[in-house]
Amino acid sequence: MQNVTEAILVAKLVFQPAEKHQRVEKEALMSELKMLTHVGHHANIVNLLGACTDPGTFTTANDTHT
């Protein structure tokens, strides 16, 4: 029998920013992405596992520490 580790992940999505509030959400997500890449791994902060910044959809995946 293998040991299995379960993890809960959080994904944040912002779709193509057509409306003003969507552009603000995209800018906030990009700012968070920059901050998390500079901070790196830290026990008191959710860890960035990955991000997709393709035009049209912006996504981050974070570890929840549970």
PDB file with one MODEL, atoms N, CA, C and O in Angstrom:
MODEL        1
ATOM      1  N   MET A   1       0.838  -1.178   0.000  1.00  0.00           N
ATOM      2  CA  MET A   1       0.000   0.000   0.000  1.00  0.00           C
ATOM      3  C   MET A   1       0.886   1.245   0.000  1.00  0.00           C
ATOM      4  O   MET A   1       1.851   1.319   0.760  1.00  0.00           O
ATOM      5  N   GLN A   2       0.568   2.205  -0.835  1.00  0.00           N
ATOM      6  CA  GLN A   2       1.345   3.427  -0.950  1.00  0.00           C
ATOM      7  C   GLN A   2       0.788   4.508  -0.036  1.00  0.00           C
ATOM      8  O   GLN A   2      -0.416   4.564   0.213  1.00  0.00           O
ATOM      9  N   ASN A   3       1.670   5.362   0.459  1.00  0.00           N
ATOM     10  CA  ASN A   3       1.224   6.533   1.210  1.00  0.00           C
ATOM     11  C   ASN A   3       0.712   7.567   0.224  1.00  0.00           C
ATOM     12  O   ASN A   3       1.373   7.877  -0.767  1.00  0.00           O
ATOM     13  N   VAL A   4      -0.456   8.090   0.500  1.00  0.00           N
ATOM     14  CA  VAL A   4      -1.055   9.086  -0.380  1.00  0.00           C
ATOM     15  C   VAL A   4      -1.219  10.378   0.405  1.00  0.00           C
ATOM     16  O   VAL A   4      -1.787  10.382   1.498  1.00  0.00           O
ATOM     17  N   THR A   5      -0.730  11.452  -0.145  1.00  0.00           N
ATOM     18  CA  THR A   5      -0.897  12.760   0.469  1.00  0.00           C
ATOM     19  C   THR A   5      -1.975  13.507  -0.296  1.00  0.00           C
ATOM     20  O   THR A   5      -1.910  13.638  -1.518  1.00  0.00           O
ATOM     21  N   GLU A   6      -2.959  13.991   0.430  1.00  0.00           N
ATOM     22  CA  GLU A   6      -4.021  14.771  -0.195  1.00  0.00           C
ATOM     23  C   GLU A   6      -3.748  16.248   0.021  1.00  0.00           C
ATOM     24  O   GLU A   6      -3.210  16.652   1.052  1.00  0.00           O
ATOM     25  N   ALA A   7      -4.122  17.038  -0.956  1.00  0.00           N
ATOM     26  CA  ALA A   7      -3.949  18.482  -0.851  1.00  0.00           C
ATOM     27  C   ALA A   7      -5.193  19.165  -1.396  1.00  0.00           C
ATOM     28  O   ALA A   7      -5.808  18.697  -2.354  1.00  0.00           O
ATOM     29  N   ILE A   8      -5.546  20.256  -0.781  1.00  0.00           N
ATOM     30  CA  ILE A   8      -6.636  21.086  -1.291  1.00  0.00           C
ATOM     31  C   ILE A   8      -5.997  22.293  -1.965  1.00  0.00           C
ATOM     32  O   ILE A   8      -5.176  22.986  -1.364  1.00  0.00           O
ATOM     33  N   LEU A   9      -6.369  22.537  -3.196  1.00  0.00           N
ATOM     34  CA  LEU A   9      -5.814  23.638  -3.966  1.00  0.00           C
ATOM     35  C   LEU A   9      -6.869  24.698  -4.205  1.00  0.00           C
ATOM     36  O   LEU A   9      -8.063  24.403  -4.250  1.00  0.00           O
ATOM     37  N   VAL A  10      -6.428  25.913  -4.356  1.00  0.00           N
ATOM     38  CA  VAL A  10      -7.306  27.029  -4.670  1.00  0.00           C
ATOM     39  C   VAL A  10      -6.917  27.555  -6.037  1.00  0.00           C
ATOM     40  O   VAL A  10      -5.741  27.822  -6.286  1.00  0.00           O
ATOM     41  N   ALA A  11      -7.876  27.707  -6.917  1.00  0.00           N
ATOM     42  CA  ALA A  11      -7.620  28.287  -8.236  1.00  0.00           C
ATOM     43  C   ALA A  11      -8.372  29.610  -8.341  1.00  0.00           C
ATOM     44  O   ALA A  11      -9.551  29.696  -7.998  1.00  0.00           O
ATOM     45  N   LYS A  12      -7.687  30.622  -8.810  1.00  0.00           N
ATOM     46  CA  LYS A  12      -8.308  31.930  -9.040  1.00  0.00           C
ATOM     47  C   LYS A  12      -8.314  32.172 -10.538  1.00  0.00           C
ATOM     48  O   LYS A  12      -7.298  31.986 -11.208  1.00  0.00           O
ATOM     49  N   LEU A  13      -9.461  32.589 -11.063  1.00  0.00           N
ATOM     50  CA  LEU A  13      -9.615  32.811 -12.502  1.00  0.00           C
ATOM     51  C   LEU A  13     -10.116  34.222 -12.782  1.00  0.00           C
ATOM     52  O   LEU A  13     -10.978  34.730 -12.065  1.00  0.00           O
ATOM     53  N   VAL A  14      -9.587  34.845 -13.802  1.00  0.00           N
ATOM     54  CA  VAL A  14     -10.122  36.092 -14.332  1.00  0.00           C
ATOM     55  C   VAL A  14     -10.191  35.910 -15.837  1.00  0.00           C
ATOM     56  O   VAL A  14      -9.171  35.676 -16.487  1.00  0.00           O
ATOM     57  N   PHE A  15     -11.391  36.017 -16.393  1.00  0.00           N
ATOM     58  CA  PHE A  15     -11.561  35.844 -17.827  1.00  0.00           C
ATOM     59  C   PHE A  15     -11.298  37.155 -18.561  1.00  0.00           C
ATOM     60  O   PHE A  15     -11.061  38.184 -17.928  1.00  0.00           O
ATOM     61  N   GLN A  16     -11.338  37.123 -19.863  1.00  0.00           N
ATOM     62  CA  GLN A  16     -11.029  38.278 -20.704  1.00  0.00           C
ATOM     63  C   GLN A  16     -11.640  39.547 -20.121  1.00  0.00           C
ATOM     64  O   GLN A  16     -12.862  39.665 -20.032  1.00  0.00           O
ATOM     65  N   PRO A  17     -10.788  40.504 -19.721  1.00  0.00           N
ATOM     66  CA  PRO A  17     -11.306  41.720 -19.091  1.00  0.00           C
ATOM     67  C   PRO A  17     -11.967  42.659 -20.091  1.00  0.00           C
ATOM     68  O   PRO A  17     -11.287  43.429 -20.769  1.00  0.00           O
ATOM     69  N   ALA A  18     -13.286  42.597 -20.181  1.00  0.00           N
ATOM     70  CA  ALA A  18     -14.034  43.480 -21.063  1.00  0.00           C
ATOM     71  C   ALA A  18     -14.629  44.640 -20.275  1.00  0.00           C
ATOM     72  O   ALA A  18     -14.730  45.758 -20.781  1.00  0.00           O
ATOM     73  N   GLU A  19     -15.019  44.371 -19.043  1.00  0.00           N
ATOM     74  CA  GLU A  19     -15.612  45.374 -18.180  1.00  0.00           C
ATOM     75  C   GLU A  19     -14.541  45.989 -17.290  1.00  0.00           C
ATOM     76  O   GLU A  19     -13.492  45.385 -17.066  1.00  0.00           O
ATOM     77  N   LYS A  20     -14.804  47.189 -16.783  1.00  0.00           N
ATOM     78  CA  LYS A  20     -13.840  47.861 -15.922  1.00  0.00           C
ATOM     79  C   LYS A  20     -13.517  47.031 -14.679  1.00  0.00           C
ATOM     80  O   LYS A  20     -12.349  46.913 -14.308  1.00  0.00           O
ATOM     81  N   HIS A  21     -14.539  46.449 -14.024  1.00  0.00           N
ATOM     82  CA  HIS A  21     -14.285  45.676 -12.810  1.00  0.00           C
ATOM     83  C   HIS A  21     -13.444  44.436 -13.110  1.00  0.00           C
ATOM     84  O   HIS A  21     -12.679  43.989 -12.255  1.00  0.00           O
ATOM     85  N   GLN A  22     -13.576  43.871 -14.322  1.00  0.00           N
ATOM     86  CA  GLN A  22     -12.757  42.715 -14.696  1.00  0.00           C
ATOM     87  C   GLN A  22     -11.300  43.129 -14.907  1.00  0.00           C
ATOM     88  O   GLN A  22     -10.388  42.372 -14.576  1.00  0.00           O
ATOM     89  N   ARG A  23     -11.079  44.310 -15.447  1.00  0.00           N
ATOM     90  CA  ARG A  23      -9.702  44.802 -15.612  1.00  0.00           C
ATOM     91  C   ARG A  23      -9.057  45.027 -14.249  1.00  0.00           C
ATOM     92  O   ARG A  23      -7.877  44.731 -14.061  1.00  0.00           O
ATOM     93  N   VAL A  24      -9.826  45.548 -13.302  1.00  0.00           N
ATOM     94  CA  VAL A  24      -9.316  45.760 -11.941  1.00  0.00           C
ATOM     95  C   VAL A  24      -8.984  44.412 -11.299  1.00  0.00           C
ATOM     96  O   VAL A  24      -7.958  44.277 -10.633  1.00  0.00           O
ATOM     97  N   GLU A  25      -9.850  43.416 -11.497  1.00  0.00           N
ATOM     98  CA  GLU A  25      -9.593  42.075 -10.959  1.00  0.00           C
ATOM     99  C   GLU A  25      -8.333  41.476 -11.572  1.00  0.00           C
ATOM    100  O   GLU A  25      -7.540  40.852 -10.868  1.00  0.00           O
ATOM    101  N   LYS A  26      -8.141  41.659 -12.877  1.00  0.00           N
ATOM    102  CA  LYS A  26      -6.940  41.144 -13.543  1.00  0.00           C
ATOM    103  C   LYS A  26      -5.689  41.809 -12.982  1.00  0.00           C
ATOM    104  O   LYS A  26      -4.693  41.136 -12.716  1.00  0.00           O
ATOM    105  N   GLU A  27      -5.735  43.114 -12.802  1.00  0.00           N
ATOM    106  CA  GLU A  27      -4.586  43.835 -12.252  1.00  0.00           C
ATOM    107  C   GLU A  27      -4.287  43.369 -10.832  1.00  0.00           C
ATOM    108  O   GLU A  27      -3.121  43.220 -10.469  1.00  0.00           O
ATOM    109  N   ALA A  28      -5.320  43.137 -10.023  1.00  0.00           N
ATOM    110  CA  ALA A  28      -5.130  42.657  -8.650  1.00  0.00           C
ATOM    111  C   ALA A  28      -4.503  41.262  -8.653  1.00  0.00           C
ATOM    112  O   ALA A  28      -3.603  40.984  -7.861  1.00  0.00           O
ATOM    113  N   LEU A  29      -4.974  40.392  -9.535  1.00  0.00           N
ATOM    114  CA  LEU A  29      -4.428  39.041  -9.623  1.00  0.00           C
ATOM    115  C   LEU A  29      -2.968  39.067 -10.080  1.00  0.00           C
ATOM    116  O   LEU A  29      -2.145  38.318  -9.556  1.00  0.00           O
ATOM    117  N   MET A  30      -2.647  39.911 -11.038  1.00  0.00           N
ATOM    118  CA  MET A  30      -1.269  40.019 -11.512  1.00  0.00           C
ATOM    119  C   MET A  30      -0.359  40.582 -10.412  1.00  0.00           C
ATOM    120  O   MET A  30       0.791  40.161 -10.282  1.00  0.00           O
ATOM    121  N   SER A  31      -0.866  41.522  -9.630  1.00  0.00           N
ATOM    122  CA  SER A  31      -0.099  42.073  -8.514  1.00  0.00           C
ATOM    123  C   SER A  31       0.166  40.995  -7.465  1.00  0.00           C
ATOM    124  O   SER A  31       1.276  40.889  -6.944  1.00  0.00           O
ATOM    125  N   GLU A  32      -0.856  40.197  -7.160  1.00  0.00           N
ATOM    126  CA  GLU A  32      -0.692  39.091  -6.212  1.00  0.00           C
ATOM    127  C   GLU A  32       0.317  38.074  -6.736  1.00  0.00           C
ATOM    128  O   GLU A  32       1.142  37.568  -5.975  1.00  0.00           O
ATOM    129  N   LEU A  33       0.254  37.778  -8.016  1.00  0.00           N
ATOM    130  CA  LEU A  33       1.188  36.833  -8.630  1.00  0.00           C
ATOM    131  C   LEU A  33       2.626  37.327  -8.498  1.00  0.00           C
ATOM    132  O   LEU A  33       3.520  36.555  -8.152  1.00  0.00           O
ATOM    133  N   LYS A  34       2.850  38.611  -8.771  1.00  0.00           N
ATOM    134  CA  LYS A  34       4.202  39.174  -8.636  1.00  0.00           C
ATOM    135  C   LYS A  34       4.689  39.085  -7.195  1.00  0.00           C
ATOM    136  O   LYS A  34       5.840  38.726  -6.948  1.00  0.00           O
ATOM    137  N   MET A  35       3.815  39.409  -6.242  1.00  0.00           N
ATOM    138  CA  MET A  35       4.191  39.372  -4.830  1.00  0.00           C
ATOM    139  C   MET A  35       4.550  37.947  -4.408  1.00  0.00           C
ATOM    140  O   MET A  35       5.564  37.737  -3.743  1.00  0.00           O
ATOM    141  N   LEU A  36       3.730  36.971  -4.786  1.00  0.00           N
ATOM    142  CA  LEU A  36       3.973  35.591  -4.387  1.00  0.00           C
ATOM    143  C   LEU A  36       5.246  35.024  -5.013  1.00  0.00           C
ATOM    144  O   LEU A  36       5.918  34.199  -4.392  1.00  0.00           O
ATOM    145  N   THR A  37       5.588  35.447  -6.223  1.00  0.00           N
ATOM    146  CA  THR A  37       6.828  34.965  -6.830  1.00  0.00           C
ATOM    147  C   THR A  37       8.047  35.543  -6.121  1.00  0.00           C
ATOM    148  O   THR A  37       9.085  34.884  -6.053  1.00  0.00           O
ATOM    149  N   HIS A  38       7.943  36.760  -5.592  1.00  0.00           N
ATOM    150  CA  HIS A  38       9.056  37.363  -4.862  1.00  0.00           C
ATOM    151  C   HIS A  38       9.199  36.777  -3.462  1.00  0.00           C
ATOM    152  O   HIS A  38      10.318  36.591  -2.985  1.00  0.00           O
ATOM    153  N   VAL A  39       8.088  36.487  -2.802  1.00  0.00           N
ATOM    154  CA  VAL A  39       8.114  35.950  -1.438  1.00  0.00           C
ATOM    155  C   VAL A  39       8.641  34.523  -1.431  1.00  0.00           C
ATOM    156  O   VAL A  39       9.420  34.147  -0.555  1.00  0.00           O
ATOM    157  N   GLY A  40       8.215  33.729  -2.408  1.00  0.00           N
ATOM    158  CA  GLY A  40       8.624  32.326  -2.451  1.00  0.00           C
ATOM    159  C   GLY A  40       7.889  31.510  -1.393  1.00  0.00           C
ATOM    160  O   GLY A  40       6.807  31.895  -0.951  1.00  0.00           O
ATOM    161  N   HIS A  41       8.472  30.384  -0.987  1.00  0.00           N
ATOM    162  CA  HIS A  41       7.836  29.503  -0.013  1.00  0.00           C
ATOM    163  C   HIS A  41       7.942  30.102   1.387  1.00  0.00           C
ATOM    164  O   HIS A  41       9.022  30.504   1.819  1.00  0.00           O
ATOM    165  N   HIS A  42       6.816  30.157   2.089  1.00  0.00           N
ATOM    166  CA  HIS A  42       6.793  30.648   3.464  1.00  0.00           C
ATOM    167  C   HIS A  42       5.695  29.914   4.209  1.00  0.00           C
ATOM    168  O   HIS A  42       4.605  29.715   3.673  1.00  0.00           O
ATOM    169  N   ALA A  43       5.974  29.510   5.439  1.00  0.00           N
ATOM    170  CA  ALA A  43       5.022  28.712   6.223  1.00  0.00           C
ATOM    171  C   ALA A  43       3.731  29.458   6.542  1.00  0.00           C
ATOM    172  O   ALA A  43       2.702  28.816   6.754  1.00  0.00           O
ATOM    173  N   ASN A  44       3.746  30.788   6.583  1.00  0.00           N
ATOM    174  CA  ASN A  44       2.566  31.558   6.976  1.00  0.00           C
ATOM    175  C   ASN A  44       1.791  32.143   5.799  1.00  0.00           C
ATOM    176  O   ASN A  44       0.842  32.902   5.998  1.00  0.00           O
ATOM    177  N   ILE A  45       2.181  31.803   4.598  1.00  0.00           N
ATOM    178  CA  ILE A  45       1.531  32.344   3.400  1.00  0.00           C
ATOM    179  C   ILE A  45       1.163  31.188   2.485  1.00  0.00           C
ATOM    180  O   ILE A  45       1.918  30.224   2.360  1.00  0.00           O
ATOM    181  N   VAL A  46      -0.015  31.285   1.835  1.00  0.00           N
ATOM    182  CA  VAL A  46      -0.348  30.245   0.860  1.00  0.00           C
ATOM    183  C   VAL A  46       0.715  30.258  -0.219  1.00  0.00           C
ATOM    184  O   VAL A  46       1.180  31.321  -0.630  1.00  0.00           O
ATOM    185  N   ASN A  47       1.095  29.096  -0.671  1.00  0.00           N
ATOM    186  CA  ASN A  47       2.181  28.989  -1.646  1.00  0.00           C
ATOM    187  C   ASN A  47       1.640  28.916  -3.065  1.00  0.00           C
ATOM    188  O   ASN A  47       0.671  28.210  -3.345  1.00  0.00           O
ATOM    189  N   LEU A  48       2.276  29.651  -3.939  1.00  0.00           N
ATOM    190  CA  LEU A  48       1.935  29.636  -5.355  1.00  0.00           C
ATOM    191  C   LEU A  48       2.467  28.350  -5.969  1.00  0.00           C
ATOM    192  O   LEU A  48       3.662  28.065  -5.889  1.00  0.00           O
ATOM    193  N   LEU A  49       1.580  27.578  -6.579  1.00  0.00           N
ATOM    194  CA  LEU A  49       1.995  26.336  -7.236  1.00  0.00           C
ATOM    195  C   LEU A  49       2.174  26.523  -8.733  1.00  0.00           C
ATOM    196  O   LEU A  49       2.979  25.833  -9.358  1.00  0.00           O
ATOM    197  N   GLY A  50       1.422  27.457  -9.308  1.00  0.00           N
ATOM    198  CA  GLY A  50       1.528  27.687 -10.738  1.00  0.00           C
ATOM    199  C   GLY A  50       0.621  28.813 -11.172  1.00  0.00           C
ATOM    200  O   GLY A  50      -0.242  29.259 -10.415  1.00  0.00           O
ATOM    201  N   ALA A  51       0.818  29.271 -12.389  1.00  0.00           N
ATOM    202  CA  ALA A  51       0.000  30.350 -12.932  1.00  0.00           C
ATOM    203  C   ALA A  51      -0.051  30.238 -14.449  1.00  0.00           C
ATOM    204  O   ALA A  51       0.877  29.732 -15.081  1.00  0.00           O
ATOM    205  N   CYS A  52      -1.139  30.714 -15.015  1.00  0.00           N
ATOM    206  CA  CYS A  52      -1.298  30.791 -16.463  1.00  0.00           C
ATOM    207  C   CYS A  52      -1.708  32.219 -16.795  1.00  0.00           C
ATOM    208  O   CYS A  52      -2.729  32.705 -16.308  1.00  0.00           O
ATOM    209  N   THR A  53      -0.918  32.886 -17.618  1.00  0.00           N
ATOM    210  CA  THR A  53      -1.231  34.270 -17.990  1.00  0.00           C
ATOM    211  C   THR A  53      -1.490  34.395 -19.490  1.00  0.00           C
ATOM    212  O   THR A  53      -1.216  35.432 -20.094  1.00  0.00           O
ATOM    213  N   ASP A  54      -2.024  33.319 -20.085  1.00  0.00           N
ATOM    214  CA  ASP A  54      -2.378  33.383 -21.501  1.00  0.00           C
ATOM    215  C   ASP A  54      -3.443  34.452 -21.713  1.00  0.00           C
ATOM    216  O   ASP A  54      -4.306  34.639 -20.855  1.00  0.00           O
ATOM    217  N   PRO A  55      -3.396  35.152 -22.836  1.00  0.00           N
ATOM    218  CA  PRO A  55      -4.434  36.152 -23.112  1.00  0.00           C
ATOM    219  C   PRO A  55      -5.828  35.513 -23.065  1.00  0.00           C
ATOM    220  O   PRO A  55      -6.055  34.445 -23.632  1.00  0.00           O
ATOM    221  N   GLY A  56      -6.721  36.169 -22.401  1.00  0.00           N
ATOM    222  CA  GLY A  56      -8.093  35.675 -22.313  1.00  0.00           C
ATOM    223  C   GLY A  56      -8.427  35.076 -20.972  1.00  0.00           C
ATOM    224  O   GLY A  56      -9.536  35.276 -20.477  1.00  0.00           O
ATOM    225  N   THR A  57      -7.511  34.348 -20.361  1.00  0.00           N
ATOM    226  CA  THR A  57      -7.758  33.746 -19.056  1.00  0.00           C
ATOM    227  C   THR A  57      -6.494  33.827 -18.222  1.00  0.00           C
ATOM    228  O   THR A  57      -5.421  33.408 -18.656  1.00  0.00           O
ATOM    229  N   PHE A  58      -6.629  34.367 -17.025  1.00  0.00           N
ATOM    230  CA  PHE A  58      -5.522  34.442 -16.090  1.00  0.00           C
ATOM    231  C   PHE A  58      -5.880  33.571 -14.893  1.00  0.00           C
ATOM    232  O   PHE A  58      -6.960  33.712 -14.320  1.00  0.00           O
ATOM    233  N   THR A  59      -4.973  32.670 -14.514  1.00  0.00           N
ATOM    234  CA  THR A  59      -5.259  31.679 -13.473  1.00  0.00           C
ATOM    235  C   THR A  59      -4.052  31.526 -12.559  1.00  0.00           C
ATOM    236  O   THR A  59      -2.910  31.531 -13.020  1.00  0.00           O
ATOM    237  N   THR A  60      -4.309  31.389 -11.252  1.00  0.00           N
ATOM    238  CA  THR A  60      -3.260  30.984 -10.329  1.00  0.00           C
ATOM    239  C   THR A  60      -3.744  29.761  -9.561  1.00  0.00           C
ATOM    240  O   THR A  60      -4.946  29.589  -9.357  1.00  0.00           O
ATOM    241  N   ALA A  61      -2.825  28.922  -9.140  1.00  0.00           N
ATOM    242  CA  ALA A  61      -3.140  27.762  -8.303  1.00  0.00           C
ATOM    243  C   ALA A  61      -2.300  27.879  -7.037  1.00  0.00           C
ATOM    244  O   ALA A  61      -1.079  28.026  -7.099  1.00  0.00           O
ATOM    245  N   ASN A  62      -2.977  27.810  -5.874  1.00  0.00           N
ATOM    246  CA  ASN A  62      -2.310  27.989  -4.592  1.00  0.00           C
ATOM    247  C   ASN A  62      -2.579  26.815  -3.675  1.00  0.00           C
ATOM    248  O   ASN A  62      -3.635  26.187  -3.745  1.00  0.00           O
ATOM    249  N   ASP A  63      -1.611  26.522  -2.810  1.00  0.00           N
ATOM    250  CA  ASP A  63      -1.731  25.509  -1.767  1.00  0.00           C
ATOM    251  C   ASP A  63      -2.433  26.147  -0.572  1.00  0.00           C
ATOM    252  O   ASP A  63      -2.145  27.296  -0.237  1.00  0.00           O
ATOM    253  N   THR A  64      -3.344  25.431   0.073  1.00  0.00           N
ATOM    254  CA  THR A  64      -4.116  26.007   1.186  1.00  0.00           C
ATOM    255  C   THR A  64      -3.549  25.701   2.555  1.00  0.00           C
ATOM    256  O   THR A  64      -4.076  26.212   3.543  1.00  0.00           O
ATOM    257  N   HIS A  65      -2.504  24.895   2.672  1.00  0.00           N
ATOM    258  CA  HIS A  65      -1.878  24.543   3.957  1.00  0.00           C
ATOM    259  C   HIS A  65      -2.798  23.780   4.887  1.00  0.00           C
ATOM    260  O   HIS A  65      -2.661  23.904   6.104  1.00  0.00           O
ATOM    261  N   THR A  66      -3.725  23.000   4.370  1.00  0.00           N
ATOM    262  CA  THR A  66      -4.595  22.245   5.277  1.00  0.00           C
ATOM    263  C   THR A  66      -4.080  20.864   5.482  1.00  0.00           C
ATOM    264  O   THR A  66      -4.683  20.082   6.216  1.00  0.00           O
TER     265      THR A  66
ENDMDL
END
